[in-house]
Amino acid sequence: MTRWTGALIIIATMALGQMHRELFVTTREQHTPAVKCKKETVSILIPIRSTNTRRHRRLTHLILSLEGWPREDQHVVMLASKDSFPIAQRGNRYLREARPSYASVRVLVEPESLRMGTLVTQTRRHAAILQRRRRERLARTRNYLWATSESYHRSDWTLWLDSDLLEVPPTLLVDLRQSNVDLVVPSCYYGDRIYDLNSWQATRALLDEVSRLRAIGAIDDKTILLMGYKEPFHSALFKSVGIASTKSRPLFLDDLARRSNSSLVPLHGVGATCILVRSRLYHRGLKFPYRAVNHAIESEGLAQLALRMGVQPYGRTDVRIEHA
């Protein structure tokens, strides 16, 4: 792998009493795309909630459409809510009967302790006030699925997929792998607009605003910041549940597509609609945090934890997937 002899390191620090700590670290490297030259395995992990037969059929077709990576080296593992388990079990016959065959196809029942409950419904899942509870539960769910999958088989790579994707390029796996980095996401769109606003790059204005909010006591270490919401909120109601937003917005992948000369861009947050991550990072301690890491949890927290471990997350502005 060819690297620039130099590296651009951007470190933002914030005061906490007399202590200073690192908020975001970005290391810019040049990565030369390289085809998969040795036998590598991948686990495709998919949490499923409140699905239906049509949606699950679409999901299995998307998985079957993936090209360029031998199926004998692919493990498919789904974690389905109690109501979705029978649908996934029946629908997965298309994967089980596929030729060439997959290394393994499994669907697990979501444990009672991980269920979302009635408050976070499908129609209210993006409500700002519910995001801490929702994302904490999602983080625990993803960690459970990752740990369970790795107990069955240790794969070289893990591909996280949303169960409600509409379209992915057949070369998705190979395109992401050829980024030649340890953690990478594509650009997820809904029609003409960017959908996954959890994939972002911090700006100086954003970092300065976070520092100001901390200085006046509007947020603390336990507060999570919601980057994809237009209006800032610091009301007592939101503060009581440890949520805040900012006036300054980060750069999302559509912004970076217009501004960057490279299609591979460093990120400070990643969304979970699709993530390719080197599995050995899990064994080094990478998880989906359910407590705030630099004001981020779940997939955004995953990116922040990776940065702490010295692993730079990236996004691909030229690899596009569509959300339903």
Secondary structure, DSSP 8 states (H G I E B T S, - for coil): ----SS-EEEEEEEEETTEEEEEEEEEE---------S---EEEEEEE-S--HHHHHHHHHHHHH--SS-GGGEEEEEEE-TTTHHHHHHHTHHHHT-SS--SEEEEEE--GGG---SSS-TTTTT-GGGHHHHHHHHHHHHHHHHHHHHHH---SEEEEE-TTEEE--TTHHHHHHTT-SSEEEEEEEETTEE--TT-EE--HHHHHHHHHHHHTTS--TT-EE-TT-SS----HHHHHTTEE--SS--EEHHHHHHH-SSSEEE-SB--SSEEEEETHHHHTT----SS-BTTB-HHHHHHHHHHHTT---EEEEEEEEEE-
